[in-house]
Amino acid sequence: MIFEQIPVGQIQNFSYLIGDETTKEAAVVDPGWEVDKILNTAKKQDLNVKIILVTHTDYDHINAVKDIVNATDAIVYVHKEEENEIKKLGVEKIKTINDNDKFNIGKIKVKVLHTPGHTPGSVCYLLENKLITGDTLFVGNIGRTDRPMADPRKMKASLERLKKLNDNIEVYPGHDYGSKPHSTIGHEKKDNYYMKGLW
């Protein structure tokens, strides 16, 4: 598996490139900014972007979705709760996803975990031992729950769910807000105040 964490934009966002080395099929996660940087990363790896995965539809995570679709004709995967936000971008090729859905990027198996709290349709994507967490879980912190449509109780339930995953699963967040760019479930259970259930 080809897996690249790509820093983009002015507020420390991460996009991700996931590629199957055999089929050369790829997905881009949360293309919020810097379309050329994302597409050039795919080109260097000789990958064909077929899918755009959205963890949630805050502007800084979907700002470049339409441009990536125009460049690649990719299908956008988004939780059904936030499908309309993608439609507002003028994108028609949308696949709605639900909790525990499974699909492939080439031969790479991906599982959807619905983790509401930051937004109603927030999801994490689990592939092999990597978990892309969007704004649900950061390194040492979590996404905001004090905004319209956010729900602290749902966030707590989502974090409890993530705590049940294997400690060695790697955590790849939507922003570079922590002491390092990625972590593990085990590390977050020990060091993240919110994962300790103290709030």
N, C-alpha and C positions, 0 to 999 in steps of 0.2 A: 504494500500500500504506500502510495505517495501521500504525505500529509504535511501541509505547510501552513504555519500561522503567519498571517500577513498584517502587520500594523498599517492602519489606514486612517486618514482624516485628522482633525484637529483636537478631538476629545478622546484620544487614546483607544479608538476602536480596534478590534481584531476582526478581520475576515479570515476565512479558512478555505484552502483548496484541498480537496480529497480526490485522489485519482487511483484507478486500477491500472497497475503496470502492464497487465496482459492485454486488456481490451482498449486501454487508453481513454476510457470513459471517465468523466470527472464531474464533480459537483463543487459549486462555490457556496459558502455559507455566509449569510449576512453581508452582502455587498453594499455597504453604506457610502463609501467614498472611493476615489482613485481607481476608476474603471480600468485605465490603461495599465496600472501597476498589477491589478489582479489578472487581467487577460495576458499580460506579458509573462507573468509567473506560470500560467498554464501553458503558454506557448513554449517556454523554455523546457518544460517537461514533456512536450509533444502530446498534450492532453486535449481532448475534445469536451468542452463543457456542455453537458446535457441537462443538468439539474441545478436549480438554485434552491437552497434550503434556507428557510427563514426561521429563526428562533422566536422572533416576535416582531411586531411591525412599528416600533418606534422609528422616527425619521432617520436617525443616525445609523440604523441597521438596514434600511431598504432604499435609501436615497438613490443608489445606483442600479437597482433591480431592473428598471426599464431599459437602461443602456446595455446591461449584460444580456438581457433577452434579445434586444435588437441585434446585438453582435453575434449571438450564438444560437438563437432560437430555442433556448432552454425552457424547460417547464419549471414553474415555481411551485414548490411545496410549502404549504402554510397551514397552520391549524384552522379548523373550520370556524372558530370563534373570531378569527381576524382576516378571513378571506376578503371581506369588503375593502379593507385597507389596501390590499394588493390590486383589487379591481379599480380603485380610484387612481392608480398609477397608469391606467390604460393597458394593463396586461390582461390577455385573454387566456393564455395557456397556464392554467392553475390546476393543481391537484391538492385537494383538501386532505389533511391528515388528522388522525385521531390517536388517542392514547394506545400504546402497544402495537401500533401499525409497524409493519416490517416491509422493507424494500431493499433493492440492491443498487449500488453504484458500480456498474460492471459486475464483478464478482464479490464486491465488498458488501457484507450484510450490515444494514442499518436498522436500529430500532428507535421508535419515537417514545419518549416519556413526556406526557403532558404535565407541566410543572407550573400551574398558574400561581399568581401572587403579584409579580411585577406588572404583568398584564394578564387578561383572561385567557389568552391563547398562547402563552409562553410554553415553549417545549425545549427539551434537551435531546440531543441525538447521540446515541450510544453505538459506537462502531469498534469492534474488537475490544481493546482495553482503553479506549479513549472516549470521553464524554464531553461534548460541546455544550456548554451550559448557558450561552447567551447572557442575559442579565438576571438569571435566577441565582447563580452562585459565582462570585468572584473569588480570587485568591485573598482570603482574609476578610471577606465582606459579602454582601448580597446586593441585589438591585433594590432600588427605592420602592417602598410600599406606601408612601404618603401622597401619591398622586391620584387623580381621577382614574377609575377603573382598576386601581391596585387594591389588593386585599391582604392585609397582614396575616389573617388566619389561614388563608389558602397558601401563603408563602411558607408558613410554619409546617403545614402538612406536606408541601413539596420538598422541603428540606429534610423532613423525617424520612420521606421516601428515598431521597438520595443517600442518606446515612446508611441505608440497608444494603447499598451496593458494596462490592468488594473494595477493601481499603487500597488496593494497588491500582484501581482504575484512575487514569490520568484525567485531570480536570482542565479544560480549555475554555476560558471565559470570554465574554463579549467585549471586555475592556481590559487594558493593562493598568489596573488600579492597585495592584498588590505589590508585595515585596519581590515577586518574580512573575514571569509571564504565564506560567502554568504550574499546576500543583497535582495533588492526588486526593482522593476521598479521605484516605487515612490522615493525611496532613491537615485537611480542613476540619475533620472531626476533633483533632487535638488543638488546633490553633485558631479556628474561626469562632468567634463569640456566638454567632448566630447558629452555627452548626452544633454548638454545645447545648442549644435550647435554653439559653439563659435570659432571653428577652421576653 
